[in-house]
């Protein structure tokens, strides 16, 4: 039995009302979603002793979400991740985006927008209409994000988008998971296993070079379980570029089919999280710079430490529009962008 309750979360600096939707199931799991940025503000699950544990980073107030620059829990788009120098070409026409991450474009503005929200049975449905040339992207884009909480303690996120002109689309959720709960800890002792035998190489600006590299014999190989911190400081050029993990990991299996990405575990709480997606990749990010954000503290006033969370952002490869060898992020009129991603929580004896 799933229930959805609503509550005002606050008002933006422009006076717009923001609503929190609390989705709960019969197993004492709940997910709090804001219509501001489609943001997952909390995910509360029982630990292996039955104690409720909030396993995503976030803020207690709307002002922090407006000021924060780390996209905590938000839907990001129109194009998740980096587009090198904010430049691409579609059908011979050049487009230039806002530069917001060094010399590149990163993630976009959806995280700061208010989505239209409605309840459809047990689902929370959020919609956003991105107008032609918003941030420089062509085409009017209709976006729908559907949050579904299942009785097997799985949060399912379904994405859909349509355009009236050729454009670039790559959507994801940017939740930072810490399965220890809201205790200010790092995730370096979390255990991680990923079904990813390759990744895409980054340059000194954290943009893509276009090369696909095997994870074999590298600190990015999590096909066998390792703690996140075990090799994060290894003298490996790709780790040095971003002070840890911030890499597009290619998910084994067929793109478009739902398959298991991997598992994260915390021995402190005995909580594990399995991730599944239809997307070709996930961005593995170890929160290398969250301690430098414009908002330095989260729920209950607890500071965010470096490596205070882990992101597994289901996505297409970054900057795909500029790399013909990458799966395409081009969406044309008459086509439908669709994605399905699942985060499922369980407990084990740690």
BALUM-752749 format. One record per residue (C-alpha): residue number from 1; residue in three letters; x, y, z. Coordinates in pm, 1 decimal. Example, Ala and Ser with C-alpha at 12.3 -4.5 7.8 and 13.67 -1.06 7.14 Angstrom:
<pts>
+------+------+----------+----------+----------+
! resi ! resn !        u !        v !        w !
+------+------+----------+----------+----------+
!    1 !  ALA !   1230.0 !   -450.0 !    780.0 !
!    2 !  SER !   1367.0 !   -106.0 !    714.0 !
+------+------+----------+----------+----------+
</pts>
This chain:
<pts>
+------+------+----------+----------+----------+
! resi ! resn !        u !        v !        w !
+------+------+----------+----------+----------+
!    1 !  UNK !      0.0 !      0.0 !      0.0 !
!    2 !  UNK !    156.9 !    326.8 !   -115.6 !
!    3 !  UNK !     47.7 !    665.9 !     15.3 !
!    4 !  UNK !    145.3 !   1015.7 !    -96.9 !
!    5 !  UNK !    117.7 !   1312.7 !    137.7 !
!    6 !  UNK !    180.7 !   1677.0 !     49.0 !
!    7 !  UNK !    323.1 !   1961.8 !    254.3 !
!    8 !  UNK !    451.9 !   2309.6 !    173.8 !
!    9 !  UNK !    832.7 !   2304.5 !    186.8 !
!   10 !  UNK !    886.3 !   2678.0 !    146.9 !
!   11 !  UNK !    874.8 !   2962.8 !   -100.1 !
!   12 !  UNK !   1140.9 !   3066.8 !   -347.5 !
!   13 !  UNK !   1305.9 !   3407.7 !   -336.7 !
!   14 !  UNK !   1048.1 !   3504.9 !   -601.7 !
!   15 !  UNK !    760.8 !   3393.2 !   -380.0 !
!   16 !  UNK !    677.5 !   3069.8 !   -564.1 !
!   17 !  UNK !    536.3 !   2790.8 !   -347.8 !
!   18 !  UNK !    736.0 !   2467.8 !   -332.4 !
!   19 !  UNK !    564.8 !   2145.1 !   -229.1 !
!   20 !  UNK !    714.2 !   1832.1 !    -73.1 !
!   21 !  UNK !    555.8 !   1498.6 !   -164.2 !
!   22 !  UNK !    611.9 !   1219.5 !     86.5 !
!   23 !  UNK !    571.7 !    879.0 !    -79.4 !
!   24 !  UNK !    550.6 !    589.6 !    168.9 !
!   25 !  UNK !    509.5 !    212.8 !    137.8 !
!   26 !  UNK !    405.9 !    -58.0 !    382.6 !
!   27 !  UNK !    766.7 !   -147.3 !    471.9 !
!   28 !  UNK !    851.7 !    176.7 !    653.0 !
!   29 !  UNK !   1030.3 !    321.8 !    351.3 !
!   30 !  UNK !    954.0 !    676.4 !    242.4 !
!   31 !  UNK !   1081.7 !    915.0 !    -23.1 !
!   32 !  UNK !   1042.9 !   1292.0 !     -0.5 !
!   33 !  UNK !   1037.1 !   1462.9 !   -341.7 !
!   34 !  UNK !   1019.9 !   1838.2 !   -405.8 !
!   35 !  UNK !    861.0 !   1993.6 !   -712.9 !
!   36 !  UNK !   1162.9 !   2228.4 !   -703.1 !
!   37 !  UNK !   1408.0 !   2059.5 !   -939.5 !
!   38 !  UNK !   1227.7 !   1727.3 !   -905.7 !
!   39 !  UNK !   1456.2 !   1690.0 !   -605.9 !
!   40 !  UNK !   1479.4 !   1373.7 !   -394.5 !
!   41 !  UNK !   1511.6 !   1547.1 !    -57.3 !
!   42 !  UNK !   1522.3 !   1228.0 !    151.6 !
!   43 !  UNK !   1504.5 !    850.5 !    122.7 !
!   44 !  UNK !   1434.0 !    681.8 !    455.4 !
!   45 !  UNK !   1474.8 !    305.5 !    485.6 !
!   46 !  UNK !   1508.1 !     70.7 !    786.3 !
!   47 !  UNK !   1861.1 !    -42.2 !    870.2 !
!   48 !  UNK !   1935.7 !   -401.9 !    971.3 !
!   49 !  UNK !   1806.2 !   -328.3 !   1322.5 !
!   50 !  UNK !   1487.5 !   -171.6 !   1192.2 !
!   51 !  UNK !   1594.1 !    186.9 !   1266.0 !
!   52 !  UNK !   1478.1 !    444.1 !   1006.9 !
!   53 !  UNK !   1780.2 !    581.4 !    820.0 !
!   54 !  UNK !   1784.7 !    869.1 !    569.9 !
!   55 !  UNK !   2034.7 !    763.4 !    303.4 !
!   56 !  UNK !   2059.5 !   1068.3 !     72.5 !
!   57 !  UNK !   2224.5 !   1403.5 !    131.4 !
!   58 !  UNK !   2009.3 !   1712.3 !    121.9 !
!   59 !  UNK !   1897.5 !   2028.3 !    298.3 !
!   60 !  UNK !   1624.9 !   2109.3 !    549.2 !
!   61 !  UNK !   1525.3 !   2436.6 !    382.2 !
!   62 !  UNK !   1446.1 !   2568.8 !     36.1 !
!   63 !  UNK !   1692.3 !   2858.1 !     54.6 !
!   64 !  UNK !   1980.1 !   2610.7 !     66.8 !
!   65 !  UNK !   1849.6 !   2428.6 !   -241.2 !
!   66 !  UNK !   1830.4 !   2762.5 !   -423.5 !
!   67 !  UNK !   2187.9 !   2854.7 !   -325.2 !
!   68 !  UNK !   2352.3 !   2512.9 !   -342.5 !
!   69 !  UNK !   2568.0 !   2426.0 !   -642.6 !
!   70 !  UNK !   2603.9 !   2047.8 !   -601.8 !
!   71 !  UNK !   2265.1 !   1947.4 !   -752.7 !
!   72 !  UNK !   2175.7 !   1744.7 !   -441.6 !
!   73 !  UNK !   1902.1 !   1498.1 !   -536.0 !
!   74 !  UNK !   1789.0 !   1701.3 !   -837.7 !
!   75 !  UNK !   1683.0 !   1614.7 !  -1190.0 !
!   76 !  UNK !   1953.7 !   1762.2 !  -1412.0 !
!   77 !  UNK !   1915.8 !   1860.6 !  -1775.9 !
!   78 !  UNK !   1850.6 !   1942.8 !  -2053.5 !
!   79 !  UNK !   2181.5 !   1760.0 !  -2085.0 !
!   80 !  UNK !   2338.5 !   1593.3 !  -1782.8 !
!   81 !  UNK !   2714.2 !   1616.5 !  -1746.1 !
!   82 !  UNK !   2956.5 !   1817.9 !  -1955.6 !
!   83 !  UNK !   2938.3 !   1943.3 !  -2312.1 !
!   84 !  UNK !   3287.7 !   2052.4 !  -2405.3 !
!   85 !  UNK !   3311.5 !   2429.5 !  -2446.2 !
!   86 !  UNK !   2929.1 !   2436.5 !  -2456.0 !
!   87 !  UNK !   2938.9 !   2384.8 !  -2830.8 !
!   88 !  UNK !   2775.1 !   2139.0 !  -3069.2 !
!   89 !  UNK !   2639.2 !   2115.1 !  -3422.5 !
!   90 !  UNK !   2305.1 !   1970.3 !  -3536.5 !
!   91 !  UNK !   2227.8 !   1939.7 !  -3907.1 !
!   92 !  UNK !   2504.7 !   2184.4 !  -3990.8 !
!   93 !  UNK !   2386.3 !   2453.3 !  -3748.3 !
!   94 !  UNK !   2610.8 !   2556.4 !  -3458.6 !
!   95 !  UNK !   2480.9 !   2604.5 !  -3104.5 !
!   96 !  UNK !   2658.6 !   2760.6 !  -2808.7 !
!   97 !  UNK !   2543.2 !   2699.4 !  -2453.6 !
!   98 !  UNK !   2603.5 !   2885.8 !  -2130.4 !
!   99 !  UNK !   2949.9 !   2806.5 !  -1990.0 !
!  100 !  UNK !   2900.3 !   2717.4 !  -1624.2 !
!  101 !  UNK !   3177.0 !   2470.1 !  -1536.4 !
!  102 !  UNK !   3526.3 !   2593.2 !  -1615.8 !
!  103 !  UNK !   3524.9 !   2615.2 !  -1993.4 !
!  104 !  UNK !   3237.8 !   2365.6 !  -2035.1 !
!  105 !  UNK !   2860.5 !   2344.8 !  -1997.8 !
!  106 !  UNK !   2749.1 !   2111.6 !  -1715.9 !
!  107 !  UNK !   2404.7 !   1974.3 !  -1617.2 !
!  108 !  UNK !   2184.8 !   2274.1 !  -1704.4 !
!  109 !  UNK !   1911.0 !   2457.6 !  -1514.5 !
!  110 !  UNK !   1639.9 !   2198.8 !  -1450.9 !
!  111 !  UNK !   1760.1 !   2158.7 !  -1090.5 !
!  112 !  UNK !   1646.5 !   2515.6 !  -1013.0 !
!  113 !  UNK !   1309.3 !   2500.6 !  -1190.4 !
!  114 !  UNK !    967.0 !   2428.0 !  -1041.9 !
!  115 !  UNK !    802.1 !   2129.0 !  -1207.2 !
!  116 !  UNK !    426.6 !   2087.1 !  -1248.5 !
!  117 !  UNK !    329.3 !   1803.6 !  -1014.8 !
!  118 !  UNK !     33.0 !   1567.6 !  -1003.0 !
!  119 !  UNK !    -44.8 !   1236.6 !   -837.9 !
!  120 !  UNK !   -136.7 !    955.9 !  -1075.8 !
!  121 !  UNK !   -246.3 !    656.2 !   -870.0 !
!  122 !  UNK !     62.2 !    555.6 !   -670.4 !
!  123 !  UNK !    297.3 !    763.0 !   -888.0 !
!  124 !  UNK !    419.7 !   1117.3 !   -847.6 !
!  125 !  UNK !    442.6 !   1275.0 !  -1192.5 !
!  126 !  UNK !    652.7 !   1587.0 !  -1249.2 !
!  127 !  UNK !    652.1 !   1781.0 !  -1576.2 !
!  128 !  UNK !    863.8 !   2066.9 !  -1708.2 !
!  129 !  UNK !    839.6 !   2256.8 !  -2035.2 !
!  130 !  UNK !   1179.6 !   2375.7 !  -2150.4 !
!  131 !  UNK !   1134.5 !   2648.8 !  -2408.4 !
!  132 !  UNK !   1323.6 !   2680.5 !  -2735.6 !
!  133 !  UNK !   1676.2 !   2817.5 !  -2680.3 !
!  134 !  UNK !   1665.0 !   2789.5 !  -2301.4 !
!  135 !  UNK !   2038.2 !   2801.4 !  -2216.6 !
!  136 !  UNK !   2101.9 !   2782.3 !  -2591.3 !
!  137 !  UNK !   1936.5 !   2443.4 !  -2657.6 !
!  138 !  UNK !   1710.8 !   2431.5 !  -2964.5 !
!  139 !  UNK !   1350.2 !   2310.2 !  -2959.1 !
!  140 !  UNK !   1064.8 !   2320.0 !  -2711.2 !
!  141 !  UNK !   1109.9 !   2014.4 !  -2489.8 !
!  142 !  UNK !    834.4 !   1847.4 !  -2285.8 !
!  143 !  UNK !    983.1 !   1653.8 !  -1994.5 !
!  144 !  UNK !    806.9 !   1407.6 !  -1765.3 !
!  145 !  UNK !    966.1 !   1239.5 !  -1462.4 !
!  146 !  UNK !    764.7 !    976.0 !  -1280.5 !
!  147 !  UNK !    861.5 !    864.5 !   -928.4 !
!  148 !  UNK !    727.5 !    525.6 !   -821.2 !
!  149 !  UNK !    789.9 !    363.6 !   -481.4 !
!  150 !  UNK !    742.3 !    -12.7 !   -486.5 !
!  151 !  UNK !    662.3 !   -251.6 !   -202.0 !
!  152 !  UNK !    999.7 !   -423.6 !   -249.1 !
!  153 !  UNK !   1169.9 !   -101.0 !   -128.9 !
!  154 !  UNK !   1266.0 !      6.8 !   -478.3 !
!  155 !  UNK !   1245.3 !    365.9 !   -599.7 !
!  156 !  UNK !   1174.4 !    359.6 !   -971.3 !
!  157 !  UNK !   1233.3 !    673.0 !  -1180.3 !
!  158 !  UNK !   1089.4 !    686.2 !  -1531.2 !
!  159 !  UNK !   1179.2 !    966.8 !  -1769.5 !
!  160 !  UNK !   1013.4 !   1075.7 !  -2092.5 !
!  161 !  UNK !   1078.6 !   1370.0 !  -2324.4 !
!  162 !  UNK !    955.8 !   1497.9 !  -2662.3 !
!  163 !  UNK !   1074.7 !   1787.3 !  -2877.2 !
!  164 !  UNK !    947.5 !   1995.0 !  -3169.8 !
!  165 !  UNK !   1296.7 !   2049.0 !  -3314.7 !
!  166 !  UNK !   1620.5 !   1846.4 !  -3317.4 !
!  167 !  UNK !   1790.6 !   1885.5 !  -2979.2 !
!  168 !  UNK !   2014.8 !   1721.1 !  -2720.3 !
!  169 !  UNK !   1863.6 !   1533.1 !  -2423.9 !
!  170 !  UNK !   2038.6 !   1347.6 !  -2141.5 !
!  171 !  UNK !   1849.3 !   1340.7 !  -1810.6 !
!  172 !  UNK !   1946.8 !   1194.2 !  -1475.1 !
!  173 !  UNK !   1891.0 !   1217.4 !  -1101.3 !
!  174 !  UNK !   2182.7 !   1356.7 !   -901.1 !
!  175 !  UNK !   2125.7 !   1198.1 !   -559.5 !
!  176 !  UNK !   2423.2 !   1162.3 !   -326.8 !
!  177 !  UNK !   2389.9 !    839.9 !   -128.1 !
!  178 !  UNK !   2536.9 !    780.3 !    216.3 !
!  179 !  UNK !   2406.5 !    452.4 !    354.4 !
!  180 !  UNK !   2543.3 !    538.6 !    699.9 !
!  181 !  UNK !   2269.5 !    800.3 !    735.5 !
!  182 !  UNK !   2290.5 !   1169.6 !    818.5 !
!  183 !  UNK !   2593.9 !   1152.3 !   1046.9 !
!  184 !  UNK !   2849.1 !   1361.9 !    857.2 !
!  185 !  UNK !   3053.7 !   1054.7 !    768.1 !
!  186 !  UNK !   3240.9 !    981.3 !    448.5 !
!  187 !  UNK !   3155.6 !    691.2 !    220.7 !
!  188 !  UNK !   3513.3 !    569.3 !    179.5 !
!  189 !  UNK !   3433.5 !    252.2 !    377.2 !
!  190 !  UNK !   3123.7 !    177.3 !    169.5 !
!  191 !  UNK !   3166.4 !   -134.2 !    -43.2 !
!  192 !  UNK !   3102.1 !    -93.3 !   -415.2 !
!  193 !  UNK !   3058.4 !   -342.0 !   -697.8 !
!  194 !  UNK !   2987.3 !   -226.6 !  -1055.5 !
!  195 !  UNK !   2920.1 !   -425.2 !  -1371.6 !
!  196 !  UNK !   3130.7 !   -186.0 !  -1576.6 !
!  197 !  UNK !   3423.8 !   -314.9 !  -1780.7 !
!  198 !  UNK !   3510.8 !     19.7 !  -1938.1 !
!  199 !  UNK !   3484.7 !    393.5 !  -1891.9 !
!  200 !  UNK !   3523.0 !    705.8 !  -2104.3 !
!  201 !  UNK !   3846.1 !    899.1 !  -2063.9 !
!  202 !  UNK !   3840.9 !   1260.7 !  -1939.5 !
!  203 !  UNK !   4076.7 !   1549.5 !  -2007.1 !
!  204 !  UNK !   4207.7 !   1815.8 !  -1768.4 !
!  205 !  UNK !   3871.6 !   2001.6 !  -1784.0 !
!  206 !  UNK !   3682.2 !   1679.3 !  -1691.0 !
!  207 !  UNK !   3537.5 !   1672.1 !  -2044.2 !
!  208 !  UNK !   3548.4 !   1366.2 !  -2267.4 !
!  209 !  UNK !   3839.9 !   1287.3 !  -2497.4 !
!  210 !  UNK !   3629.0 !   1038.6 !  -2697.2 !
!  211 !  UNK !   3840.7 !    740.5 !  -2592.6 !
!  212 !  UNK !   3686.4 !    434.1 !  -2429.6 !
!  213 !  UNK !   3924.3 !    270.2 !  -2179.3 !
!  214 !  UNK !   3909.9 !    -73.7 !  -2019.2 !
!  215 !  UNK !   3883.4 !    -72.4 !  -1640.7 !
!  216 !  UNK !   4107.8 !   -380.4 !  -1628.5 !
!  217 !  UNK !   4401.2 !   -331.0 !  -1387.7 !
!  218 !  UNK !   4289.9 !     23.6 !  -1296.5 !
!  219 !  UNK !   4142.3 !    177.9 !   -978.8 !
!  220 !  UNK !   3818.3 !    217.7 !  -1175.5 !
!  221 !  UNK !   3761.9 !   -156.8 !  -1192.1 !
!  222 !  UNK !   3483.1 !   -239.7 !   -946.8 !
!  223 !  UNK !   3371.2 !   -560.2 !  -1114.9 !
!  224 !  UNK !   3487.0 !   -723.5 !   -794.2 !
!  225 !  UNK !   3383.0 !   -552.4 !   -473.4 !
!  226 !  UNK !   3615.7 !   -291.4 !   -322.8 !
!  227 !  UNK !   3568.3 !    -16.4 !    -69.4 !
!  228 !  UNK !   3534.1 !    323.5 !   -233.5 !
!  229 !  UNK !   3837.5 !    454.6 !    -47.8 !
!  230 !  UNK !   4066.7 !    157.2 !   -109.5 !
!  231 !  UNK !   4223.0 !    297.5 !   -428.7 !
!  232 !  UNK !   4083.7 !    650.6 !   -449.6 !
!  233 !  UNK !   4426.1 !    804.7 !   -381.3 !
!  234 !  UNK !   4618.5 !    578.8 !   -617.6 !
!  235 !  UNK !   4868.8 !    752.3 !   -844.1 !
!  236 !  UNK !   4650.5 !    707.2 !  -1151.4 !
!  237 !  UNK !   4622.2 !   1001.6 !  -1396.2 !
!  238 !  UNK !   4243.8 !    979.9 !  -1434.0 !
!  239 !  UNK !   4194.4 !    999.5 !  -1055.9 !
!  240 !  UNK !   4434.9 !   1290.8 !  -1019.0 !
!  241 !  UNK !   4238.9 !   1498.7 !  -1271.4 !
!  242 !  UNK !   3931.7 !   1517.8 !  -1045.9 !
!  243 !  UNK !   4065.2 !   1430.3 !   -697.7 !
!  244 !  UNK !   3884.0 !   1096.7 !   -694.8 !
!  245 !  UNK !   3606.7 !    934.3 !   -892.4 !
!  246 !  UNK !   3409.3 !   1147.4 !  -1138.7 !
!  247 !  UNK !   3386.3 !    914.9 !  -1435.6 !
!  248 !  UNK !   3137.0 !    789.7 !  -1689.1 !
!  249 !  UNK !   3127.3 !    414.2 !  -1632.6 !
!  250 !  UNK !   2990.4 !    206.4 !  -1921.4 !
!  251 !  UNK !   2737.2 !    -49.1 !  -1799.6 !
!  252 !  UNK !   2788.4 !   -402.1 !  -1931.5 !
!  253 !  UNK !   2503.4 !   -542.1 !  -2139.8 !
!  254 !  UNK !   2270.1 !   -407.4 !  -2405.4 !
!  255 !  UNK !   2184.0 !    -38.5 !  -2403.0 !
!  256 !  UNK !   1807.7 !      9.7 !  -2364.6 !
!  257 !  UNK !   1752.8 !   -309.0 !  -2165.7 !
!  258 !  UNK !   1704.7 !   -291.0 !  -1789.3 !
!  259 !  UNK !   2013.5 !   -443.0 !  -1629.1 !
!  260 !  UNK !   2191.4 !   -434.0 !  -1297.6 !
!  261 !  UNK !   2459.2 !   -167.7 !  -1261.0 !
!  262 !  UNK !   2589.4 !   -284.5 !   -924.1 !
!  263 !  UNK !   2561.7 !   -262.9 !   -546.6 !
!  264 !  UNK !   2668.7 !    -25.8 !   -269.7 !
!  265 !  UNK !   2684.3 !   -146.7 !     93.6 !
!  266 !  UNK !   2739.0 !      4.4 !    437.1 !
!  267 !  UNK !   2854.8 !   -235.5 !    708.3 !
!  268 !  UNK !   2766.7 !     29.7 !    968.2 !
!  269 !  UNK !   2392.8 !      6.5 !    898.7 !
!  270 !  UNK !   2370.2 !   -316.3 !    701.2 !
!  271 !  UNK !   2192.3 !   -128.8 !    422.8 !
!  272 !  UNK !   2265.1 !   -217.1 !     61.6 !
!  273 !  UNK !   2146.6 !    -45.1 !   -256.4 !
!  274 !  UNK !   2118.1 !   -217.4 !   -594.3 !
!  275 !  UNK !   2101.8 !      5.4 !   -903.1 !
!  276 !  UNK !   1937.6 !    -91.8 !  -1232.6 !
!  277 !  UNK !   1905.1 !    113.7 !  -1550.6 !
!  278 !  UNK !   1822.2 !    108.7 !  -1921.5 !
!  279 !  UNK !   2088.4 !    375.0 !  -1980.5 !
!  280 !  UNK !   2427.3 !    293.2 !  -2135.5 !
!  281 !  UNK !   2629.1 !    434.8 !  -1844.9 !
!  282 !  UNK !   2638.5 !    581.2 !  -1496.9 !
!  283 !  UNK !   2844.3 !    869.6 !  -1365.8 !
!  284 !  UNK !   3039.7 !    749.6 !  -1063.7 !
!  285 !  UNK !   3108.1 !   1055.7 !   -848.2 !
!  286 !  UNK !   3264.1 !   1042.3 !   -502.3 !
!  287 !  UNK !   3159.5 !   1393.8 !   -393.0 !
!  288 !  UNK !   3512.8 !   1525.5 !   -429.7 !
!  289 !  UNK !   3416.1 !   1891.7 !   -401.3 !
!  290 !  UNK !   3095.2 !   1897.6 !   -196.3 !
!  291 !  UNK !   3289.0 !   2042.7 !     97.6 !
!  292 !  UNK !   3353.3 !   2354.3 !   -114.5 !
!  293 !  UNK !   2990.5 !   2417.2 !   -206.7 !
!  294 !  UNK !   2821.8 !   2753.2 !   -149.8 !
!  295 !  UNK !   2617.4 !   2573.0 !    118.5 !
!  296 !  UNK !   2850.0 !   2373.0 !    342.8 !
!  297 !  UNK !   2602.0 !   2195.3 !    568.3 !
!  298 !  UNK !   2302.6 !   1968.2 !    519.5 !
!  299 !  UNK !   2018.4 !   1825.5 !    723.5 !
!  300 !  UNK !   2034.4 !   1889.4 !   1097.6 !
!  301 !  UNK !   2316.4 !   2140.4 !   1035.5 !
!  302 !  UNK !   2574.7 !   1866.5 !    977.8 !
!  303 !  UNK !   2871.8 !   1966.1 !    761.1 !
!  304 !  UNK !   2931.7 !   1795.7 !    427.6 !
!  305 !  UNK !   3280.0 !   1638.9 !    429.8 !
!  306 !  UNK !   3474.8 !   1561.7 !    116.2 !
!  307 !  UNK !   3358.7 !   1218.7 !     -6.5 !
!  308 !  UNK !   3044.5 !   1252.7 !    205.0 !
!  309 !  UNK !   2832.0 !   1075.1 !    -56.8 !
!  310 !  UNK !   2843.7 !    862.0 !   -368.3 !
!  311 !  UNK !   2651.4 !    935.7 !   -689.1 !
!  312 !  UNK !   2544.5 !    673.8 !   -941.7 !
!  313 !  UNK !   2385.5 !    890.8 !  -1209.7 !
!  314 !  UNK !   2226.3 !    684.0 !  -1486.7 !
!  315 !  UNK !   2291.7 !    860.0 !  -1814.9 !
!  316 !  UNK !   2416.2 !    858.5 !  -2172.3 !
!  317 !  UNK !   2786.2 !    931.3 !  -2215.5 !
!  318 !  UNK !   2881.3 !   1295.3 !  -2152.0 !
!  319 !  UNK !   2934.9 !   1516.2 !  -2458.1 !
!  320 !  UNK !   2791.1 !   1244.9 !  -2683.3 !
!  321 !  UNK !   2671.1 !   1504.7 !  -2932.5 !
!  322 !  UNK !   3036.8 !   1578.2 !  -3015.2 !
!  323 !  UNK !   3152.2 !   1213.5 !  -3033.4 !
!  324 !  UNK !   2995.7 !   1003.7 !  -3310.7 !
!  325 !  UNK !   3133.5 !    684.2 !  -3152.8 !
!  326 !  UNK !   2920.9 !    742.5 !  -2838.2 !
!  327 !  UNK !   2551.2 !    643.9 !  -2808.9 !
!  328 !  UNK !   2350.6 !    936.3 !  -2946.9 !
!  329 !  UNK !   2179.3 !   1198.0 !  -2728.7 !
!  330 !  UNK !   2013.5 !   1358.7 !  -3031.3 !
!  331 !  UNK !   1632.9 !   1371.6 !  -3010.8 !
!  332 !  UNK !   1425.1 !   1460.9 !  -3314.8 !
!  333 !  UNK !   1056.6 !   1551.2 !  -3351.8 !
!  334 !  UNK !    838.7 !   1239.9 !  -3349.4 !
!  335 !  UNK !   1086.3 !   1047.6 !  -3133.3 !
!  336 !  UNK !   1042.3 !    982.4 !  -2760.2 !
!  337 !  UNK !   1329.3 !    989.9 !  -2511.5 !
!  338 !  UNK !   1269.9 !    726.4 !  -2243.0 !
!  339 !  UNK !   1473.5 !    605.3 !  -1948.8 !
!  340 !  UNK !   1409.5 !    376.8 !  -1651.6 !
!  341 !  UNK !   1631.1 !    366.0 !  -1343.0 !
!  342 !  UNK !   1574.7 !    179.9 !  -1015.6 !
!  343 !  UNK !   1740.7 !    211.4 !   -673.9 !
!  344 !  UNK !   1645.9 !    -85.2 !   -454.3 !
!  345 !  UNK !   1728.2 !   -105.6 !    -83.4 !
!  346 !  UNK !   1783.8 !   -416.5 !    125.3 !
!  347 !  UNK !   1950.4 !   -510.4 !    454.7 !
!  348 !  UNK !   2210.3 !   -769.0 !    544.7 !
!  349 !  UNK !   2389.6 !   -886.2 !    859.2 !
!  350 !  UNK !   2708.3 !   -678.9 !    875.0 !
+------+------+----------+----------+----------+
</pts>
